[in-house]
């Protein structure tokens, strides 16, 4: 059975609550609900709302240091490892912490191996997720984290600007614009490269949406 829109949104509210807190998840749901109310006026289904529900979530749940720590300390991670291997195992991590990692000649962070003791560090870090986005978030001062937070605000502004002009004729364009985060993949320099291409694509789509070509009259 295909997932309904309500189920899609409810699941992401649950995930964002675990990611940050209920207030953060409520911001997500309020925005999605607003888009849904506007799209409902067209009577053309919920394609735009579904796109926003998926991709606004993707931007809000960017995988930072706190989230990596939370996922690794989740019992589900331990269970997965236990099911994959038998006997005594030693877990090692290959990471490139932004404040500690060395960089190559092109400025790309180099990963380093860390031993099982990282699980204890992850446990502490996961409990500090409430610092995310605050003045006490030491990781938040990196360019990558600043960019990720900016993308959330930019997406909200971009979609909000679409809604007053939304019509049956440009609905497909609006869905394409709302789906741009699908193209933002990877981490570090890989993500930066994809982001650049996604922004160029978005600029073209926005230009077509806000300044459509005049209809050609047939003689």
Secondary structure as the mmCIF struct_conf table of DSSP 4:
data_model
#
loop_
_struct_conf.conf_type_id
_struct_conf.id
_struct_conf.beg_label_comp_id
_struct_conf.beg_label_asym_id
_struct_conf.beg_label_seq_id
_struct_conf.end_label_comp_id
_struct_conf.end_label_asym_id
_struct_conf.end_label_seq_id
HELX_LH_PP_P HELX_LH_PP_P1 UNK A 2 UNK A 4
HELX_RH_AL_P HELX_RH_AL_P1 UNK A 5 UNK A 19
TURN_TY1_P TURN_TY1_P1 UNK A 20 UNK A 20
HELX_RH_AL_P HELX_RH_AL_P2 UNK A 22 UNK A 40
TURN_TY1_P TURN_TY1_P2 UNK A 41 UNK A 43
BEND BEND1 UNK A 44 UNK A 44
BEND BEND2 UNK A 46 UNK A 46
HELX_RH_AL_P HELX_RH_AL_P3 UNK A 47 UNK A 60
TURN_TY1_P TURN_TY1_P3 UNK A 61 UNK A 61
HELX_RH_AL_P HELX_RH_AL_P4 UNK A 65 UNK A 73
BEND BEND3 UNK A 74 UNK A 74
HELX_RH_AL_P HELX_RH_AL_P5 UNK A 75 UNK A 84
BEND BEND4 UNK A 87 UNK A 88
STRN STRN1 UNK A 93 UNK A 95
TURN_TY1_P TURN_TY1_P4 UNK A 98 UNK A 100
STRN STRN2 UNK A 103 UNK A 103
TURN_TY1_P TURN_TY1_P5 UNK A 105 UNK A 106
BEND BEND5 UNK A 107 UNK A 107
HELX_LH_PP_P HELX_LH_PP_P2 UNK A 108 UNK A 108
STRN STRN3 UNK A 109 UNK A 109
HELX_LH_PP_P HELX_LH_PP_P3 UNK A 110 UNK A 111
STRN STRN4 UNK A 112 UNK A 114
TURN_TY1_P TURN_TY1_P6 UNK A 116 UNK A 117
HELX_RH_AL_P HELX_RH_AL_P6 UNK A 118 UNK A 127
TURN_TY1_P TURN_TY1_P7 UNK A 128 UNK A 128
HELX_RH_3T_P HELX_RH_3T_P1 UNK A 129 UNK A 131
TURN_TY1_P TURN_TY1_P8 UNK A 132 UNK A 133
BEND BEND6 UNK A 134 UNK A 134
TURN_TY1_P TURN_TY1_P9 UNK A 135 UNK A 136
HELX_RH_3T_P HELX_RH_3T_P2 UNK A 138 UNK A 141
BEND BEND7 UNK A 142 UNK A 142
HELX_RH_AL_P HELX_RH_AL_P7 UNK A 143 UNK A 163
TURN_TY1_P TURN_TY1_P10 UNK A 164 UNK A 165
TURN_TY1_P TURN_TY1_P11 UNK A 168 UNK A 170
HELX_RH_AL_P HELX_RH_AL_P8 UNK A 171 UNK A 178
TURN_TY1_P TURN_TY1_P12 UNK A 179 UNK A 179
HELX_RH_3T_P HELX_RH_3T_P3 UNK A 180 UNK A 183
BEND BEND8 UNK A 186 UNK A 187
HELX_RH_AL_P HELX_RH_AL_P9 UNK A 188 UNK A 210
TURN_TY1_P TURN_TY1_P13 UNK A 211 UNK A 211
HELX_LH_PP_P HELX_LH_PP_P4 UNK A 212 UNK A 218
#
